[in-house]
Amino acid sequence: MNILFKKDTWQEIYYSLKNNKLRTFLTMIGVGWGMFLYVVLLGSAKGMENGFDKLFSGFATNSIFLWAQNTSIPYEGFPKGRDVNLKLSDVEVLKRKISDIDYISPQNSRGSFTGTPGESMSRNGKNATYSLTGDYPIGNKISEKKLIFGRYINDADVSGNKSVAVIGEEVYNNFFDSKKKENPLGESINVKGLFFNVIGVFRVRKGGGFENDRTVFIPLSTYTKMYNAGEQIDMFAIVSKPNVDVNSVEERVKTELKAKNQVSPEDTNAFGSFNLGKEFKKLTGFLTGMQLLTIIVGTLTILAGVIAISNILLITVKERTKEIGIRRALGAKPSEVRNQILLESVVITLSSGILGFILGIFVLMIFNSLTQNQDEFPFYNPTVNYTNVFAAMSVMVILGLIIGMIPAQRAVKIRPIEALRSE
């Protein structure tokens, strides 16, 4: 289109917009506001998604936490209210019978989810009560600890029943000189009258995870000997294989354990569980819905703004009736008049969209700086997909052309004689 390369074309657009500053500005706000909302909402939704990803980083989100309770239905001669137990041997049974299980981490604990009191611990005259958990190395794959000193429990610690401990940061701050960054590795703490060598210190992110830094982890084999727990286990952390229905795995695990412990298949109280995979799926569904809602709201707002551009151009065409008539009388073709109006529509639409985009990105940068180190708030690195923005811009321009055809056609229908007679 040669009209794009004519200096007169752009001068005419400039003076047309300049002569209607307030009207043009108010019209541009409509489209710019639509793009601004689109960018900010889409970026915020992505920021929330990134925030929850960061919150759950280090967690196996396809995991199930399961524990034994008591029966609520009499079955095969056993009364209602019978206690059932998880056993260490159940791990191999479940892995053998349910191929969709990736791995299982058994845990015993005092002072945390079991409702039992914590364990008394001391060092150099300082005494405190903290949670104590017996764990396997694989437990760190389900809920990865952020180590600030040393390492986590390994297979040699478990097989050798070693008296080693990985302590939480609060335990470290109490028993060691954290201000001087005292190295705790190789030092001992007293747990229930037994000395444990510290092999690691972990930190729990604020607002994240199911653990706290008031916990001490020791090998499960050592814990079992300390409390003479035998085969009894407090909880199983079960991780399913990728792309497997976690809900199905949960039901199959409970079915197997009910059969093994002679519990009624209809008894829903015998085994309690928390399905992290199920809850995480709900969360991702919510975030996806937010992004879809953002796209719908932004698109509708942009459409409303583009319609406003059509209205303003209709008024402009009416005010320029005499001018258009003079151009037609001097030999301007109908296509030239039409293209002139369409180009004005595109210029207003595109410039409004770009301004809205720039302002939206600026606001997202402010959001990012304000939430940079806020671990308690699930919001991190709000970004927008530039493909989506480009698509929105393209839709804006196309809509601007389509809706701009209304005033453009009206301009073409103006007859030179009638236009010259108009006041």
SVG drawing of the C-alpha trace seen along z (x, -y; Angstrom):
<svg xmlns="http://www.w3.org/2000/svg" viewBox="-26 -26 60 90">
<polyline fill="none" stroke="black" stroke-width="0.4" points="0.0,0.0 1.6,-3.2 -0.4,-5.2 1.9,-4.0 4.9,-5.6 3.4,-9.0 4.4,-11.8 1.1,-13.5 -0.7,-10.5 1.1,-10.6 0.9,-14.3 -2.9,-14.1 -3.2,-11.4 -1.0,-13.5 -3.1,-16.7 -6.4,-14.7 -5.3,-13.3 -3.8,-16.6 -7.0,-18.5 -9.0,-16.0 -6.5,-15.5 -8.9,-14.8 -11.1,-12.6 -8.2,-10.6 -6.6,-10.3 -9.8,-9.0 -10.3,-6.5 -6.7,-5.3 -7.3,-4.7 -9.9,-2.1 -7.6,0.0 -4.5,-0.7 -6.3,0.3 -7.4,3.6 -3.8,4.4 -2.6,3.2 -5.1,5.6 -4.2,8.4 -0.4,8.1 -0.8,7.5 -3.3,10.3 -1.5,12.8 1.8,11.9 0.4,12.1 -1.2,15.5 2.3,16.7 3.9,15.2 1.5,17.2 2.3,20.3 6.0,19.7 5.5,18.9 3.7,22.3 6.4,24.1 9.0,22.5 7.0,23.3 6.8,27.0 10.3,27.2 12.1,30.2 8.8,32.0 7.5,35.0 4.1,33.6 2.9,37.0 3.1,38.3 0.8,39.7 1.3,39.6 -0.4,42.5 -0.8,43.6 -2.7,46.2 -5.6,45.3 -8.3,47.6 -11.3,49.5 -14.8,48.1 -16.5,51.3 -16.5,54.8 -15.0,57.3 -14.3,61.1 -14.8,61.3 -12.7,58.3 -14.5,55.5 -14.9,51.9 -12.2,49.5 -9.3,52.0 -5.9,50.3 -4.1,51.2 -0.4,50.7 1.9,50.1 4.9,52.4 8.3,52.1 7.6,55.3 4.6,53.7 6.9,51.6 8.1,54.6 4.6,56.0 3.1,52.8 6.0,52.3 5.6,55.9 1.8,55.8 1.4,52.2 3.8,51.6 2.7,48.0 4.6,47.1 8.0,45.6 9.3,45.7 8.1,45.6 9.8,43.9 8.8,45.2 9.1,42.8 8.8,42.9 8.5,39.7 8.0,38.1 6.6,34.6 5.3,33.9 2.4,35.4 2.0,38.4 0.7,36.2 3.3,37.6 5.5,35.3 8.9,34.3 12.2,35.6 14.4,33.9 17.8,32.9 20.8,31.0 24.3,29.7 26.7,27.9 24.1,27.3 21.4,26.1 18.2,28.2 15.2,28.1 12.5,30.4 12.4,30.9 10.7,33.3 12.7,36.4 12.2,38.4 13.7,41.7 14.1,41.6 15.6,43.3 17.8,41.5 15.0,41.8 12.9,39.5 15.0,36.6 13.8,37.3 10.2,36.8 10.9,33.6 14.3,32.3 16.0,30.5 18.0,27.3 21.3,28.1 23.4,25.3 26.0,27.6 27.0,31.2 24.9,33.9 21.7,35.9 21.4,39.5 22.8,42.2 22.5,45.9 25.6,46.6 24.1,44.7 21.0,46.9 22.7,50.2 25.2,49.4 22.6,48.2 24.8,45.1 24.2,42.4 24.2,39.5 21.8,36.6 20.7,34.0 19.4,31.0 17.1,28.1 18.3,24.6 16.5,23.6 18.1,26.5 21.5,25.4 20.9,21.8 20.1,23.0 22.9,25.4 25.7,23.7 27.0,20.1 25.2,19.2 26.4,15.6 30.0,16.8 28.8,19.5 30.2,22.2 30.7,25.4 28.5,28.2 29.8,31.1 31.3,33.8 30.0,32.2 27.6,34.1 24.2,33.5 22.5,35.5 19.2,37.1 17.4,39.2 20.7,39.8 22.5,40.9 25.1,38.9 24.6,38.2 27.2,36.7 25.8,33.9 26.3,34.6 24.2,31.9 22.0,28.8 18.9,28.0 16.8,24.9 13.1,24.9 11.8,22.2 9.3,19.9 5.7,20.7 6.7,23.9 6.8,27.6 5.3,30.0 8.4,29.8 9.9,27.3 13.5,26.5 12.7,27.7 13.2,31.3 16.1,33.7 16.4,36.5 18.3,39.8 18.5,43.1 15.3,45.1 17.2,48.2 18.7,46.2 15.3,44.8 13.8,48.3 16.5,49.5 16.1,46.5 12.4,47.0 12.2,50.7 9.7,50.1 10.3,53.4 8.5,53.5 6.0,50.7 6.0,47.6 4.2,44.4 3.9,43.2 4.5,44.1 5.4,41.4 4.5,43.1 5.5,41.7 3.8,42.9 5.5,43.2 5.2,40.3 2.0,40.0 0.2,42.3 -3.2,41.5 -2.2,40.8 -5.8,41.3 -5.8,44.8 -2.5,45.6 -3.9,44.3 -7.0,46.5 -5.0,49.6 -2.6,49.1 -5.4,48.8 -7.1,51.9 -3.9,54.0 -3.4,52.8 -7.0,53.5 -6.7,57.0 -3.4,57.6 -4.8,56.3 -8.2,57.9 -10.0,54.6 -13.4,54.2 -13.1,53.0 -15.8,50.4 -13.9,49.0 -12.7,45.5 -11.2,44.8 -8.6,47.5 -6.0,45.7 -5.7,41.9 -3.9,40.2 -3.0,36.9 -2.9,37.0 -0.5,34.2 -0.8,35.2 -4.6,34.6 -4.2,31.3 -1.5,30.2 -3.6,31.1 -6.4,28.9 -4.0,26.1 -2.7,26.3 -6.2,26.5 -7.1,23.3 -4.0,21.5 -4.9,22.7 -8.4,21.4 -7.0,18.0 -4.9,17.7 -8.0,18.6 -10.1,16.0 -7.3,13.4 -7.3,14.0 -11.1,13.7 -11.2,10.5 -8.3,8.9 -9.7,9.8 -13.2,8.4 -11.7,5.2 -9.6,4.8 -12.6,5.4 -14.6,2.7 -11.7,0.3 -11.5,1.1 -15.3,0.5 -14.8,-2.9 -12.2,-3.7 -14.9,-2.9 -17.2,-5.3 -14.7,-8.1 -13.8,-7.7 -17.5,-7.9 -17.6,-11.2 -14.4,-12.3 -15.7,-11.3 -18.8,-13.4 -16.8,-16.4 -14.5,-16.0 -17.3,-15.7 -16.4,-18.9 -12.7,-18.0 -13.4,-14.6 -15.7,-16.1 -12.9,-18.5 -10.5,-15.6 -13.0,-13.6 -13.6,-16.7 -9.9,-17.0 -9.8,-13.4 -9.1,-11.3 -10.2,-7.7 -12.7,-6.1 -10.0,-3.5 -7.7,-6.3 -10.3,-7.8 -11.1,-4.3 -7.5,-3.4 -6.8,-6.7 -9.6,-6.1 -8.4,-2.4 -4.9,-3.6 -6.0,-6.0 -7.8,-3.2 -4.7,-0.9 -2.4,-3.7 -4.7,-4.5 -5.2,-0.8 -1.5,0.2 -0.1,-2.8 -2.6,-2.3 -1.7,1.4 2.0,0.7 1.6,-1.9 -0.6,0.5 1.9,3.3 4.8,1.1 2.9,-0.1 1.9,3.5 5.5,4.7 6.5,1.8 3.9,2.7 5.0,6.4 8.6,5.2 7.3,3.4 5.4,6.5 8.5,8.6 10.7,6.2 8.2,6.0 7.9,9.9 11.5,10.7 12.4,12.1 8.9,12.8 9.0,16.6 5.7,16.5 3.8,15.2 3.5,17.6 4.5,15.1 7.7,15.2 9.1,13.8 5.8,12.6 6.4,12.9 4.3,12.9 4.6,15.1 5.5,12.7 3.8,15.0 0.5,14.4 1.2,10.6 2.0,10.7 -1.2,12.7 -3.2,10.1 -1.6,7.3 -2.4,9.0 -6.0,9.5 -6.2,5.8 -5.0,4.7 -7.3,7.1 -10.3,5.9 -9.2,2.3 -9.3,2.9 -12.6,4.7 -14.4,2.2 -12.6,-0.7 -14.4,0.4 -17.6,-1.1 -16.5,-4.7 -14.3,-4.1 -17.3,-3.0 -19.3,-5.9 -16.5,-8.2 -16.5,-6.5 -20.3,-7.1 -20.0,-10.8 -20.7,-12.5 -18.5,-15.5 -21.4,-17.9 -23.3,-17.1 -20.1,-17.4 -19.3,-20.8 -22.8,-22.0 -22.4,-20.8 -21.6,-23.3"/>
</svg>
